[in-house]
C-alpha cells in the first residue's frame, strides 16, 4: 500500500535543467520540501524518476 502511494506521488515528479549552473533540479510539487539539486541526474537520485 505504501509503495503504491509513493509510486503515485512520483508520477507527479518534475525535473529541469537549471541553465545558470547547468545542474539538475527535481521536485514533487505536492510534497513540501521534497526536492533534489545536483550536477548529474544520477547524483541527485533523479535518473529513475521516469521509470516509476
C-alpha positions as CSV (number, residue, x, y, z in Angstrom):
1,X,0.0,0.0,0.0
2,X,2.8,2.4,0.9
3,X,4.6,1.5,-2.3
4,X,1.6,2.4,-4.4
5,X,1.2,5.7,-2.6
6,X,4.9,6.6,-3.3
7,X,4.7,5.5,-6.9
8,X,1.6,7.7,-7.4
9,X,3.4,10.6,-5.9
10,X,6.4,10.1,-8.1
11,X,4.3,10.3,-11.2
12,X,3.9,14.0,-10.4
13,X,7.6,14.5,-10.0
14,X,9.2,17.2,-12.2
15,X,12.8,17.8,-13.2
16,X,14.5,20.5,-15.1
17,X,18.0,21.6,-16.1
18,X,19.0,24.9,-14.5
19,X,20.7,26.9,-17.2
20,X,22.6,29.2,-14.9
21,X,24.8,26.5,-13.4
22,X,23.9,23.5,-15.7
23,X,22.7,21.4,-12.7
24,X,19.5,19.3,-12.5
25,X,16.6,20.1,-10.2
26,X,13.8,17.8,-9.4
27,X,10.8,18.1,-7.1
28,X,7.4,16.6,-6.2
29,X,5.2,19.7,-6.1
30,X,2.6,18.3,-3.7
31,X,5.2,17.4,-1.1
32,X,6.7,20.5,0.5
33,X,10.5,20.1,1.0
34,X,10.9,17.1,-1.4
35,X,13.4,18.2,-3.9
36,X,16.9,17.4,-5.3
37,X,19.6,19.5,-7.0
38,X,22.8,18.0,-8.4
39,X,25.3,18.2,-11.2
40,X,24.1,14.9,-12.7
41,X,20.7,13.1,-12.7
42,X,22.4,10.1,-11.0
43,X,23.9,12.2,-8.2
44,X,20.5,13.7,-7.4
45,X,18.7,10.4,-7.5
46,X,16.6,11.7,-10.4
47,X,17.7,9.2,-13.0
48,X,15.0,6.7,-12.2
49,X,12.0,9.1,-12.0
50,X,10.6,8.5,-15.4
51,X,10.8,4.7,-14.9
52,X,8.5,4.6,-11.9
